[in-house]
Amino acid sequence: MKNKNALTILLYVFAVLSLAYTCYAAIQAYNTFISYYSTNIDVLNLVIYMITTCYQSLCFSVLFYALGVFSENFKKPGEPVVFLYCFFFFRECL
């Protein structure tokens, strides 16, 4: 396993925590809907209620994960990118 920087690990931790909260919110939304509408349960209303309750934390989970994947591709400051480019394509730079 290659070394990951602290920002990447932090973003992945936030993604997992946000996803755990999304699962908790979905369970609570289901229980709330069932307790209030125990006599007249409409599946479409249940789905809409669960989506409106959980979509924000789910979007944050996806956002944190995408930022974690994106932050893995950052160049480290010690990598000589310009020097390698100059060496391989323009030998007269040296």
N, C-alpha and C positions, 0 to 999 in steps of 0.2 A: 504494500500500500504506500503510495507516494505521500509525502508530507503536504498537508493542507495548511493554509494560513488561518489565522485566528478569525478573520472576517468570514471566511467560508464556513467554518465550523459554527460560528455564532448564528449565521443565517439559516443553516440547516437545523440547528436547535430550535430557533424561532418557528421554522416551518413545522417541525414535529409537534411543538407545543400548541401551535394554532390548529393543527389537524386534530389533536386530542380534544381541544376545546370545541371544535366543530362536531365531533362525535358526541360529546356531552350535550351540546346544544340541540342536536338532532334527537337524542333520546328524551330530553326534557320537553322539546316541542311536541313529540309524539305523545308523551304522557299527558301533557297539558291539553292537547286537542281531544284525546280520548276521554279525559275526565269531564271536560265541558260539553262535549257533544256525544255522550255515550248512547243516546237514544237515536240520533239521526247522524250517522257517520257517512260522509260523502268523501270518496277517495280523492277526487280532484281538489276539494277544499283542504284535505289533509296534506297533499303534495304541495299545494301553493303555500300553506302555512309553514311547512317545514323549509321550503326554499327561502321564503322571506326571513325566516329566523336564522338560517345557517349560511346564507350566501356570502355575507361579509367576511366571516372568519375563514371560509373556504377560499375566497379570493386572496386573502392575506397569506394563506398557506401556499398557494400556487405562486404568489409574488415572491415570498421569501425563498422558495425552492429555486425559482428562476434566477433570482439575484445570486443565490449560492452557486449555481452552475455558471453564471456569467462571471462571478468573481474568481472562479478557478482559472479563467483564461487571461487574467491580468498578467502582464509581464512583471517580473521581479526587477527592482531597480538595478541589480548588479549584472543583468544580462546585457552583453554588448551587441545590441541589435544593429546599430548603425555600423559598427566595425565589421560585423560579419557580412552585411549587405555590401559594404564598400569592398571587402576582400573578394567576394565571389563574383561581383558583377563589374566592378571598376578596379582593375588591378593598378591603375595609375594613381589611385588615391593614396597608396602606400608609398 
